[in-house]
């Protein structure tokens, strides 16, 4: 279970040399192979494949050192063969999550659909506001959304408020993983079970003490 290490996204092995979890993730990347999707991969990729193959397949927890995630940065780890986005959201990004202009454009701004544990059922969809933890699989057809955190009037689409854009069919999410209205994706990005440890560590795959949440209980991945 140790802390994972950073590795460039384009240094992955060929599919025939990869473990099943790597092959599944590579297929996911290929399904999102547009300029927008690749732009998100320019952020550091956190390789979570150190544990044994059978241990990962069983859903072993994965530890992450949050001190290595700079403000505004996203990293990705693998948990149960799924990409998990971890984002250090700066104050400006957190302020945008509560702006009426954004909330009015979201399908489920209050996270009423069960796509997260009770301890992440809040306006920032996380245990602490700064750090978002979300399974990075679009709830439409399973592509990999691109991380585009800064608002822009014209790019990647008009009146972009910052967040995630799926390159497959244009589904959009904010920086809390809440889906926009009028896009193909029906639900917010799922939040996996996780807890904060001492020493600025985060563990994906375990609930906080006293909390109970089974990831299989979410409405849709």
C-alpha positions in Angstrom: 0.0 0.0 0.0 2.7 2.8 0.0 2.6 6.2 -1.4 2.6 6.3 -5.2 5.2 8.1 -7.3 4.8 10.6 -10.2 5.4 9.5 -13.7 4.8 11.2 -17.1 1.6 10.3 -18.8 3.3 9.5 -22.1 5.8 7.1 -20.5 3.3 4.3 -20.2 4.3 0.8 -21.4 2.9 -0.8 -24.6 -0.4 -2.5 -24.0 1.1 -6.0 -24.4 3.5 -5.3 -21.4 0.9 -3.7 -19.2 -1.1 -5.2 -16.3 -4.8 -5.5 -16.7 -5.4 -2.3 -14.7 -3.0 -0.4 -16.9 -4.6 -1.8 -20.1 -8.0 -0.8 -18.8 -6.8 2.7 -18.1 -5.0 3.0 -21.4 -8.2 2.1 -23.2 -10.0 4.8 -21.2 -7.4 7.3 -22.3 -7.7 6.3 -26.0 -11.5 6.8 -25.8 -10.8 10.4 -24.7 -8.2 11.0 -27.4 -8.9 14.5 -28.4 -6.9 17.7 -27.9 -9.1 18.6 -24.9 -8.5 15.2 -23.3 -4.8 15.2 -24.0 -4.5 18.7 -22.5 -5.7 17.4 -19.2 -2.9 14.8 -19.2 -0.3 17.5 -19.3 -0.8 17.7 -15.6 1.4 15.3 -13.6 0.2 11.7 -13.6 0.4 9.9 -10.3 1.2 6.2 -10.9 -0.7 4.0 -8.4 0.5 0.7 -9.7 3.1 -0.2 -7.0 0.9 -2.7 -5.1 0.6 -6.3 -6.5 -1.8 -6.9 -9.3 -4.2 -9.1 -7.2 -4.1 -6.6 -4.3 -5.2 -3.8 -6.6 -7.9 -5.9 -8.2 -9.3 -6.5 -4.7 -9.6 -2.8 -4.2 -6.7 -2.2 -1.8 -6.5 1.4 -0.4 -4.1 3.8 -2.1 -2.2 6.5 -0.2 -1.4 9.9 -1.6 0.9 12.6 -0.4 -1.0 15.8 -0.7 2.0 17.9 -0.1 3.0 17.0 -3.7 -0.2 18.5 -5.2 0.4 22.3 -5.8 -2.5 24.8 -5.6 -4.5 24.6 -8.8 -3.0 21.3 -9.8 -4.6 17.9 -10.5 -3.1 14.5 -10.2 -4.5 11.1 -11.1 -4.2 7.8 -9.2 -5.6 4.4 -10.0 -7.9 2.8 -7.5 -9.7 -0.5 -8.4 -8.5 0.2 -12.0 -10.3 3.5 -12.1 -8.7 6.9 -12.5 -9.3 9.1 -9.5 -8.8 12.9 -9.8 -7.3 14.7 -6.8 -7.4 18.5 -7.2 -6.0 21.2 -4.9 -8.6 23.9 -5.5 -7.4 27.5 -4.8 -9.6 30.0 -3.0 -10.8 31.6 -6.3 -11.9 28.2 -7.6 -13.8 27.5 -4.4 -15.5 30.8 -4.5 -16.8 30.0 -8.1 -18.4 26.8 -6.8 -21.0 28.9 -4.9 -21.7 31.6 -7.5 -25.3 31.8 -8.6 -24.2 32.1 -12.2 -22.7 28.6 -12.0 -25.4 27.0 -9.8 -28.1 28.0 -12.2 -26.4 26.0 -15.0 -26.0 22.7 -13.1 -28.3 19.7 -13.3 -27.8 18.7 -9.7 -26.2 21.6 -7.8 -27.1 20.3 -4.4 -25.8 16.8 -5.1 -29.2 15.3 -4.3 -28.5 12.2 -6.4 -26.4 9.7 -4.4 -23.1 10.0 -6.2 -21.0 10.6 -3.1 -20.7 9.5 0.5 -22.6 11.5 3.2 -19.3 13.1 4.4 -18.9 14.6 0.9 -22.6 15.7 0.6 -21.9 19.4 0.7 -21.3 22.4 -1.6 -17.7 21.3 -2.3 -18.4 17.5 -2.5 -15.3 16.7 -0.3 -14.1 16.2 3.2 -12.3 19.5 3.2 -13.0 22.3 0.6 -9.4 22.5 -0.8 -9.1 18.9 -2.0 -11.5 17.4 -4.5 -11.4 13.6 -4.9 -13.5 12.2 -7.7 -13.6 9.2 -10.0 -12.7 10.7 -13.4 -15.0 8.8 -15.6 -17.8 10.6 -17.5 -21.2 9.4 -16.4 -22.4 9.4 -20.0 -20.3 6.7 -21.8 -17.2 6.4 -19.6 -14.7 8.7 -21.3 -12.0 10.7 -19.5 -13.0 14.3 -19.0 -10.3 16.9 -19.6 -9.2 19.2 -16.7 -9.6 22.8 -17.7 -9.9 24.8 -14.5 -9.7 28.4 -15.6 -12.7 30.4 -16.8 -12.5 31.6 -20.4 -15.1 33.5 -22.5 -14.4 31.5 -25.7 -12.2 28.4 -24.9 -12.8 25.5 -24.9 -16.4 26.5 -25.4 -18.2 29.9 -25.1 -18.6 31.2 -21.6 -16.5 28.5 -20.0 -16.7 28.7 -16.2 -13.9 26.3 -15.5 -14.1 22.6 -14.7 -14.1 19.5 -16.8 -15.0 18.9 -20.5 -15.6 15.4 -21.9 -14.0 15.2 -25.4 -16.3 12.4 -26.5 -19.7 14.1 -26.5 -19.2 17.5 -24.8 -20.5 16.8 -21.3 -19.3 19.4 -18.8 -18.7 19.3 -15.0 -17.6 22.0 -12.6 -14.6 21.7 -10.2 -16.7 19.8 -7.7 -17.6 17.2 -10.4 -21.2 18.5 -10.7 -22.6 18.0 -14.2 -24.1 20.9 -16.2 -27.6 20.9 -17.5 -28.2 20.2 -21.2 -25.3 17.8 -21.7 -25.4 14.0 -22.4 -24.1 13.0 -19.0 -26.9 12.5 -16.5 -25.1 12.5 -13.1 -22.3 14.1 -11.2 -18.9 12.5 -11.1 -18.8 9.9 -8.3 -16.8 10.5 -5.1 -15.0 7.3 -3.9 -14.6 6.4 -0.2 -11.6 8.2 1.2 -10.2 9.6 4.4 -7.5 12.1 5.5 -4.5 10.7 7.5 -1.9 12.5 9.5 1.1 14.0 7.8 -0.9 15.5 5.0 -1.8 12.1 3.6 -5.0 11.0 1.9 -6.1 7.4 1.6 -8.5 6.3 -1.2 -10.6 3.2 -0.5 -11.3 3.7 3.2 -14.0 5.7 5.0 -13.3 8.1 7.9 -13.6 6.5 11.3 -17.3 5.9 12.1 -18.5 6.5 8.5 -20.0 3.8 6.3 -20.1 4.1 2.5 -20.1 1.4 -0.1 -19.0 2.6 -3.5 -21.3 0.1 -5.2 -24.2 2.1 -3.7 -23.8 5.1 -6.1 -26.4 5.6 -8.7 -24.1 5.3 -11.7 -20.5 5.2 -12.7 
